[in-house]
Amino acid sequence: MKKYLSYIYVILGAACWGFMGLFNRMLAAADATMGDRMVIRNTGALVLMTVVFLCVNRKVFRIDPRHLPIFLGSGALSIVGLSWVYFSCQMLCSLAVAGVLLYLAPSFVVLASAVLWKEKLTPRRGLSVLLALLGCALVSGIVGGDLTVSVKGLLFGIASGLCYAGYTIFAHYGLQHYDSYTMIYWTFLVAGLTSLFWLDVPSLGNVLSQPKGVFGAVGLVVVATVLPYFFYTKGLEGVESGLASVLANVEPIVGALVGVVV
């Protein structure tokens, strides 16, 4: 795959993630609990991916059992953990602030890449991370604005950055053995099944009986989950993990614009 296509895939994935807060707020307005939103996002994505891959690519269902720890990490720790802390942060802070805090992740990934895979921590890369974070802070109003963040919201935001960074790290190992589609499917197989621990059928039924609940659920699953993970993981096949995480700083910009416009 050509290098520039990998960059485009990463950027497209990040842009789709920027709409997550919008659909999260819609579901909250339909009285969806945190558990409802986790089930909708992760289990809903699993169901959709299973149907798609049954039709077009059944090879994704086969893996070596020795590699299960990779998917336990990417699915349970990264995806389920991210869903919990990021959704919580979005309800405690503005969408722009939540997006900025999430994008502490590139800093974690760049440092992890230097330690785990000996990727060069060049001055340009370090400066890029700092400038990206500063730009997001300026856009959101954290710097030069009047936004405030509670301690609880700040902690949830930092945790979301750690969980997000974790997916990039686990995907690095998974893509050494499997293609991007297998990596995504088994990640969400673990995440979707794990999220069922939060399943509350009456509560979920109430949410999905409302038009805004259905629209929010479809948007969260398709636009803010399945599409971005396809794009981002496909991009990781041709881009270093540290650089991909920096490029994905498009997400908080999109999140900030969605928050302002919508």
N, C-alpha and C positions, 0 to 999 in steps of 0.2 A: 504494500500500500504506500502511495506517495506521501511524503512527509506533510505536505500542506493539507492533505485530506485528514490526517490524524489531528492536526491543529483545529480544523473546522469541526470535526466530530466532538472534540473536547469542549469547544466554545458553544456549540449547539446544545450539548448536554447541560452545561452550566446555565445557559439561558432558560432552558425548560425548568430547571430547578428553581429559578427565580420566581415562578408562579406558585410555588408550594404554599406560601403564606396566604395568598388569595383564596385558594381552595380550603385551606385549613380554617380560615375565618368563616367561610361559608358553612362548613360543617359545624363549627362552634355555634353559629347563629341558628342552626337546626337542632341545637341541644345535643350534639354528639359529645360523648365523654372522651377522655384521652384514650381509653381502651378501644372505643368505637373507631376512632381515627386510625389507630395502629392496625386494627383488623382490616379496615377498609383499604388502607395503603398497602400493607405487606401481603395479607392473604388475598386481597383483590388482585394485586399484581401477579401473585403466584398462579391464580386461576386463569387469568388472561394469558400469561406466558405458556402455561401447560396446553391450553387450547391451540395457540398459535404453533407451538413446536410439534404437537401431535400431527399437525397438518403439513408442516414444511421442513422439519429438521429433527427427526427422532434420535439422532446421534447424541444430542445433549443429555439424554437420560442415562447415559453410561459414564461412570467414573471409576477410578481405582479407589477402593475403600480407604487406602492409606492416606489419601488426600482429604478425607473428611474434616480434619482439624482446620484446614484452610477455610472451608465453607462455614464451619461453626464460628470461626472468627469473623468472616465477612458478613455472615447472615445474622447471627445472634448478637454479637458484640457491636458490630458496626451499624447494621441497618436497623435492628430493633432498638438498640441504644440511642441511635441518632433520632429515630422517630420520637422517642419519649422526651429526650432533653430538648430537641429543637422545637417540637410543638409546644412544649412548656415555655420555652423562651419567647416564642412568637406571641403567646398570650400574656406574657409579663412585660414585654417591650414592644416597641413599634417594629414593623416588618423590616425597616431599614437597619435598625440597631441589631436585630436578630441576625440579619444577613452579614453584617460586619463582624459580629462575634464569631459566627460560623467560620468566617474566613481568617481566623487564626490558624486554620488547618494547613495552608501552604507553608507556614513557618514550621509546623510540626513535621510535615512531610519532607521538606528540604533538609532539615536536621537529621531525620531518620534515614533519608537516602544517603547522606554523607556517611553515616555510621554503619548502616546495614549493607549497602551496595557500593560504597566507595565512590558515589557520584561526586564530582567536583563541586565544592561550595565556593564558586567564583565570586569575586566582588560584584560583578554585574548581576548575578542571580540574587545575591543578598540584597543589593540595592533595589532590584525589581520587587522583591517581597515587601520591603519597607515602603516603597512608593505605592504599591497596590493597596496596602493596608491604609496608608495615609489618604489615598484617593477615595477609598470607600468611606472612611471616617468623615471626610469633607462633604461628600455627597449626602451622607445620612444626616449630617448636622451634629454629630458627636463633637467634632472640632469646628468651632466657629458658629455653633447653633445653640439651641436651648433644650436639646433632648437630655433626659436624665435616665439613668439605668439603676434599678435596685440591685442590691447585693445578690439576691436570689436569682434575678434575671441574668446578672453577670456570670454567676457560677454555671447556670444552665447553658449560657452561650459558650463559655470556655469548654464545657463538656461536649457540646455539639461539635466544636472544632476538633477535639480529640477523636470522637467517633467517626467523623468524616474522614480525617486523616487515616484512620484505621482501615477504611475500605480500600483506599489507594494502596496501602502497604500490603494487605492480604491479596488484593488483585494482582500485585506484582508477582507474587509467588504462584498464584493460580494460573496466570497466563503463561507461565513457563511449561505447563503441562496441557492446557486446554485452550480452545478458542474462546473468544469473548462471549459467545452465546451460551456455552456450557458454564462459564464462570458466572454469568448473570443468573441463569436458571437455578443452579444449585445454591447460590447465595439467597435467592428469594424462596427456594424450597425450605431452607432452614428458617429464614425470617418469617415466612408465612405461617408455618406450623407453630413456631414459637409464639407468634402473636395471638394464636387461638386461646392462650391462657387468659387473655383479656376479653374473650368473647362474651357478650351479654346480649342474647337474642332479642328480648323485648326492647331494650334500649336501641339496638341497631335497627330493628324493624321500624321503630318510631322515626328515626332519622331518615331512613330510605322511603318513608311514606310521604315525605315532603319534597316538592320540586327542587328547592335549593339544596336539600340533602343529596338528592340524586345527582344534580349537576356538580356539586362539590365533590362527591365520591368519584364520579367519572373523570373529572378534571384531575383529581389527586392521583388516581391510579394511572391514567393514560399519559397526561401531559407532564405531571410532576414526578412520576416514578418510572414507568416502563420506558418511555422514550429517552429521558436523560441518562438512565443507566445503560441503555443500549449504546447511545452515542458516546458517553464518557468511557465505558469499558472498551469499546471499539477503538477509540482514540489512544488508549493506553497501550495498544499493540504496537504503535509506532512513535510514541512520545515518552521520554523519561518521566518517571513518577513525579519528581520534583517540579519539572517544567509544566506538566499537566496540571498540577495543583495550583500553580501560579496563574496559568491561563484561565482556570476556572473561576478566577475573581470576577468574571463577567456576571456571575450569579447575584452578588449583592447589589450590583448596579441595576440589574433588571428588577430585583426585589424592591429596591428603593423607588424606581420609576413606577412600578405597579402600585406601591403604597401611596404614592402621590396622586397618580392619575385615577385610580379606582376608588 
